Amino acid sequence: MKILAIVGSLRAESLNRQLAGLAASAVGSRAEFEILEFGGVPLFNQELEYPAPEVVAAVRQKVLQADGVWFFTPEYNHSYPGVLKNLIDWLSRPRGEDEPQVLFGKPAAISGITPGMSGTGLAQDHLVTLLSFLNMRIMNTPRLVIPSAMTQVTDGKLTLTESAEFLRIQADAFVSFVGGRAR
Ligand SMILES: Cc1cc2nc3c(=O)[nH]c(=O)nc-3n(C[C@H](O)[C@H](O)[C@H](O)COP(=O)(O)O)c2cc1C
């Protein structure tokens, strides 16, 4: 089983990227787990669509090969970040005639973490609307919403002391969900 993580933050020390790293450990040997690198994807421009830039073709291929996609989204102004929307806009376009867009039917999980009180709940709700429109198969429960991140950070490193159990529960659920088993 292959799980592809898409992190909606490009910064190296991103809390959400660190959360994805901890999710990889929670999944363990049950799946290959890879964080998608998409910092080189250009701003979407319909004039650039065909043929797709190489970097876009490469990220589409990664999604195509994944059995499930796990989103880790920050919250920007009560929504998900523009870099994530830009990536999803590229992924949402058909690759060619009779080749549907790569997100179609893919199992999806959503998590997020913020230093503030929101925990990314609002951003996640917006993301659900977008991913539903694209016909992803979203695991709506459990989702993981982590507020007050700094209480779980030591020396800049996310330790996830209190939330680790919830991440483990979500990882178990997503492995089952991707494998087609209800929990
Ligand atoms: C443009 C911008 C808007 C933000 N808006 C929100 C917000 O609406 N709610 C919130 O909880 N945090 C908000 N934040 C703070 C982010 O949650 C915080 O920067 C977080 O660490 C970003 O995720 P990352 O660590 O994965 O990069 C915002 C940050 C930025 C840069």
The ligand as an SDF file (V2000), in Angstrom:
LIG
                    3D

 31 33  0  0  0  0  0  0  0  0999 V2000
   -1.3720   34.1330    5.8340 C   0  0  0  0  0  0  0  0  0  0  0  0
   -1.6080   33.4370    7.1580 C   0  0  0  0  0  0  0  0  0  0  0  0
   -2.8880   33.3160    7.6490 C   0  0  0  0  0  0  0  0  0  0  0  0
   -3.1310   32.6020    8.8340 C   0  0  0  0  0  0  0  0  0  0  0  0
   -4.4240   32.4060    9.2580 N   0  0  0  0  0  0  0  0  0  0  0  0
   -4.6580   31.5960   10.3000 C   0  0  0  0  0  0  0  0  0  0  0  0
   -6.0090   31.2340   10.6420 C   0  0  0  0  0  0  0  0  0  0  0  0
   -6.9600   31.6490   10.0090 O   0  0  0  0  0  0  0  0  0  0  0  0
   -6.2100   30.3890   11.6940 N   0  0  0  0  0  0  0  0  0  0  0  0
   -5.1480   29.8780   12.4060 C   0  0  0  0  0  0  0  0  0  0  0  0
   -5.3760   29.0960   13.3240 O   0  0  0  0  0  0  0  0  0  0  0  0
   -3.8610   30.1950   12.0960 N   0  0  0  0  0  0  0  0  0  0  0  0
   -3.6010   31.0390   11.0670 C   0  0  0  0  0  0  0  0  0  0  0  0
   -2.2980   31.3400   10.7240 N   0  0  0  0  0  0  0  0  0  0  0  0
   -1.1830   30.8150   11.5300 C   0  0  0  0  0  0  0  0  0  0  0  0
   -0.7760   29.4370   11.0310 C   0  0  0  0  0  0  0  0  0  0  0  0
   -1.6550   28.4840   11.6100 O   0  0  0  0  0  0  0  0  0  0  0  0
    0.6730   29.1400   11.4680 C   0  0  0  0  0  0  0  0  0  0  0  0
    1.5400   30.0340   10.8120 O   0  0  0  0  0  0  0  0  0  0  0  0
    1.0620   27.7020   11.1720 C   0  0  0  0  0  0  0  0  0  0  0  0
    2.2510   27.3900   11.8550 O   0  0  0  0  0  0  0  0  0  0  0  0
    1.2140   27.4370    9.6800 C   0  0  0  0  0  0  0  0  0  0  0  0
    1.3850   26.0640    9.4150 O   0  0  0  0  0  0  0  0  0  0  0  0
    2.8360   25.3910    9.2130 P   0  0  0  0  0  0  0  0  0  0  0  0
    3.5320   25.4500   10.5570 O   0  0  0  0  0  0  0  0  0  0  0  0
    2.5360   23.9920    8.7950 O   0  0  0  0  0  0  0  0  0  0  0  0
    3.5830   26.1700    8.1680 O   0  0  0  0  0  0  0  0  0  0  0  0
   -2.0430   32.0580    9.5510 C   0  0  0  0  0  0  0  0  0  0  0  0
   -0.7280   32.2250    9.0570 C   0  0  0  0  0  0  0  0  0  0  0  0
   -0.5160   32.8890    7.8780 C   0  0  0  0  0  0  0  0  0  0  0  0
    0.8960   33.0060    7.3340 C   0  0  0  0  0  0  0  0  0  0  0  0
  1  2  1  0
  2  3  1  0
  2 30  2  0
  3  4  2  0
  4  5  1  0
  4 28  1  0
  5  6  2  0
  6  7  1  0
  6 13  1  0
  7  8  2  0
  7  9  1  0
  9 10  1  0
 10 11  2  0
 10 12  1  0
 12 13  2  0
 13 14  1  0
 14 15  1  0
 14 28  1  0
 15 16  1  0
 16 17  1  0
 16 18  1  0
 18 19  1  0
 18 20  1  0
 20 21  1  0
 20 22  1  0
 22 23  1  0
 23 24  1  0
 24 25  2  0
 24 26  1  0
 24 27  1  0
 28 29  2  0
 29 30  1  0
 30 31  1  0
M  END
$$$$
